[in-house]
Amino acid sequence: MPPNLGQGGGMALESASILSQCLLIGETLSKGLEKYETRHIGRTSIVANESKTNGDLFQASNAFTVLLRNSLFSYLGKQTYKEGVDELEIPDPFAYLFSYRLLSWPHPGKRSSCLPGD
């Protein structure tokens, strides 16, 4: 996981919790690991890809990309200062990170699926 979202430690804890639940619920080790992969690969892929994109943008050395990035952030900073964050009506680009609720899962002692809604 690239380090550009600051999510490595959080994802590790999240993964450990999900893996432990899937292993407890799975009838065999291979079934538990399969459940874990099915349950968690989508989210970890999104976070890793976003982290890579942030790294590409923030560590860019191409003159055009740097100019575009700096202009965009300068504009957004001025708009935020003038109108306030709530008034901009920009969707939260990090909602997928912060709206995720790990604790909404079934208790590990429950013998159900480790997939949401099952």
C-alpha positions in Angstrom: 0.0 0.0 0.0 1.6 3.3 -1.0 1.9 5.8 1.9 0.1 8.7 0.3 -3.2 8.6 2.2 -1.8 7.8 5.6 -4.1 4.7 5.7 -1.5 1.8 6.0 -1.9 1.3 9.7 -5.6 1.7 9.7 -6.0 -0.8 6.8 -3.8 -3.3 8.6 -6.0 -3.2 11.7 -9.1 -3.3 9.6 -7.7 -6.3 7.6 -6.8 -8.1 10.8 -10.3 -7.7 12.2 -12.0 -8.9 9.0 -9.5 -11.8 8.6 -10.1 -13.0 12.1 -13.9 -12.9 11.7 -13.7 -14.7 8.3 -11.4 -17.4 9.8 -13.8 -17.9 12.7 -16.8 -18.2 10.5 -15.1 -20.3 7.7 -15.5 -24.0 8.0 -11.9 -24.6 6.8 -8.9 -22.4 6.5 -9.2 -22.1 2.8 -12.9 -21.2 3.0 -12.1 -18.5 5.6 -9.4 -17.0 3.4 -11.7 -17.1 0.4 -14.4 -15.2 2.4 -11.8 -12.7 3.5 -10.6 -12.1 0.0 -14.2 -11.7 -1.3 -15.1 -9.4 1.5 -12.0 -7.1 1.6 -10.3 -7.0 -1.8 -12.6 -4.4 -3.2 -12.0 -1.9 -0.4 -8.3 -2.4 -0.2 -8.0 -2.0 -4.0 -9.8 1.3 -3.9 -7.7 2.6 -1.0 -4.4 1.4 -2.6 -5.4 2.9 -6.0 -6.4 6.3 -4.4 -3.1 6.3 -2.5 -1.1 5.7 -5.7 -3.1 8.5 -7.5 -2.4 10.9 -4.7 1.3 10.0 -4.8 1.4 10.6 -8.6 -0.2 14.0 -8.2 1.6 15.3 -5.1 5.0 14.0 -6.1 4.7 14.9 -9.8 7.8 16.4 -11.5 6.3 17.1 -14.9 6.1 20.9 -15.3 2.5 20.9 -16.8 1.2 18.5 -14.1 2.8 20.7 -11.3 1.3 23.9 -12.8 -2.1 22.3 -13.1 -2.0 20.9 -9.5 -0.8 24.1 -8.0 -3.4 26.2 -9.8 -6.2 23.9 -8.8 -5.2 23.9 -5.1 -4.7 27.6 -5.2 -8.2 28.1 -6.6 -9.8 25.7 -4.2 -8.1 27.3 -1.3 -9.3 30.8 -2.2 -12.9 29.5 -2.8 -12.9 27.7 0.5 -11.7 30.8 2.3 -14.3 33.0 0.6 -17.3 30.7 0.8 -16.5 28.2 3.5 -16.2 24.5 3.0 -19.9 23.7 3.5 -21.0 26.3 0.8 -18.8 24.8 -2.0 -21.0 21.7 -2.5 -18.1 19.6 -3.4 -18.6 15.9 -2.7 -16.4 14.5 0.0 -13.6 12.7 -1.9 -12.7 10.7 1.2 -16.2 9.5 2.1 -15.3 5.9 1.1 -12.5 6.0 3.8 -14.4 7.7 6.7 -17.9 6.4 6.2 -16.8 2.7 6.4 -18.1 1.0 9.6 -16.2 -2.0 10.6 -18.1 -2.5 13.8 -21.4 -3.0 11.9 -20.3 -6.5 11.3 -21.9 -9.5 13.1 -20.2 -10.4 16.3 -17.4 -13.0 15.7 -19.2 -15.5 17.9 -22.1 -15.6 15.4 -21.9 -18.5 13.0 -23.0 -16.5 9.9 -21.3 -15.3 6.8 -18.6 -12.7 7.0 -20.1 -11.0 4.0 -22.3 -8.0 4.7 -26.0 -8.7 4.4 -25.6 -12.5 4.7 
